[in-house]
Amino acid sequence: MSVLTSPRGKVEVVHCRRTESQDIYCIKSLIRKFTCKLFGKLNIIYLLTM
């Protein structure tokens, strides 16, 4: 758990966990044509191993 504060003073609590292989579908749903044009095709397996 981490507490983050924005430059405007908004405070939020963030819970982090390790990415799992079952998260691939959620990650894949975030990829849009615009992001592919901007960043190129993403290797989701590579992202999971980072």
Residue frames as qw, qx, qy, qz and C-alpha x, y, z in Angstrom:
[[0.000, 0.891, 0.455, 0.000, 0.00, 0.00, 0.00],
 [0.419, 0.009, 0.024, 0.908, 1.29, 3.45, -0.92],
 [0.057, 0.842, 0.401, -0.356, -0.08, 6.92, -0.40],
 [0.448, 0.261, 0.344, 0.783, 0.29, 9.25, -3.39],
 [0.008, 0.771, 0.302, -0.560, -0.24, 13.00, -3.39],
 [0.525, 0.632, 0.368, 0.435, -0.84, 14.88, -6.64],
 [0.339, 0.163, -0.045, 0.926, 0.67, 18.34, -7.29],
 [0.306, -0.520, -0.238, -0.761, -2.81, 19.75, -6.56],
 [0.245, -0.343, 0.621, -0.660, -2.83, 18.11, -3.14],
 [0.866, -0.077, -0.133, -0.477, -5.22, 15.23, -3.83],
 [0.222, -0.436, 0.854, -0.177, -4.25, 12.20, -1.73],
 [0.880, 0.090, -0.237, -0.402, -4.98, 8.63, -2.85],
 [0.576, -0.405, 0.707, -0.070, -4.11, 5.23, -1.44],
 [0.666, 0.455, -0.487, -0.335, -2.81, 2.74, -4.03],
 [0.792, -0.261, 0.546, -0.084, -2.67, -1.03, -3.57],
 [0.418, 0.600, -0.606, -0.312, -0.22, -2.85, -5.85],
 [0.857, -0.130, 0.492, -0.079, 0.11, -6.50, -6.70],
 [0.284, -0.313, 0.757, 0.499, 2.15, -8.60, -9.07],
 [0.614, 0.361, -0.274, -0.646, 0.80, -8.97, -12.57],
 [0.595, -0.056, 0.799, -0.060, -0.42, -12.47, -13.35],
 [0.119, -0.001, 0.796, 0.594, -1.00, -14.26, -16.63],
 [0.098, 0.620, 0.778, -0.014, -4.76, -13.94, -16.14],
 [0.018, -0.745, -0.147, 0.650, -4.33, -10.15, -16.41],
 [0.301, -0.059, 0.613, 0.728, -3.43, -10.43, -20.11],
 [0.106, 0.609, 0.718, 0.320, -7.05, -10.01, -21.22],
 [0.162, -0.895, -0.301, 0.285, -7.49, -6.82, -19.18],
 [0.331, -0.547, 0.323, 0.698, -4.19, -5.42, -20.44],
 [0.290, 0.168, 0.722, 0.606, -5.07, -6.33, -24.02],
 [0.065, 0.778, 0.619, 0.086, -8.42, -4.52, -23.72],
 [0.211, -0.829, -0.068, 0.513, -6.56, -1.28, -22.93],
 [0.364, -0.217, 0.534, 0.732, -4.67, -1.33, -26.23],
 [0.457, 0.752, 0.326, -0.347, -6.26, 0.91, -28.86],
 [0.699, 0.560, 0.222, 0.385, -5.39, 1.75, -32.47],
 [0.043, 0.961, -0.124, 0.243, -4.15, 5.15, -31.31],
 [0.572, -0.696, 0.432, 0.039, -1.72, 3.64, -28.79],
 [0.857, 0.091, 0.407, 0.303, -0.44, 1.15, -31.38],
 [0.498, 0.774, 0.103, 0.377, 0.26, 4.01, -33.79],
 [0.183, -0.930, 0.229, -0.220, 1.95, 6.00, -31.03],
 [0.499, -0.626, 0.596, -0.062, 4.04, 3.26, -29.36],
 [0.379, 0.349, -0.818, -0.256, 3.99, 0.41, -31.88],
 [0.827, -0.208, -0.442, -0.279, 2.75, -3.11, -31.24],
 [0.361, -0.622, 0.557, -0.416, 3.21, -4.12, -27.60],
 [0.579, 0.096, -0.809, 0.038, 4.46, -7.52, -26.47],
 [0.645, -0.583, 0.000, -0.494, 2.17, -8.29, -23.52],
 [0.936, -0.182, -0.235, 0.191, 4.24, -11.31, -22.43],
 [0.514, 0.331, -0.271, 0.743, 7.28, -9.03, -22.18],
 [0.266, -0.598, 0.105, -0.749, 5.30, -6.62, -19.99],
 [0.854, -0.439, -0.132, -0.244, 4.33, -9.48, -17.67],
 [0.884, -0.036, -0.239, 0.401, 7.94, -10.57, -17.20],
 [0.238, 0.630, -0.219, 0.706, 9.21, -7.12, -16.26]]
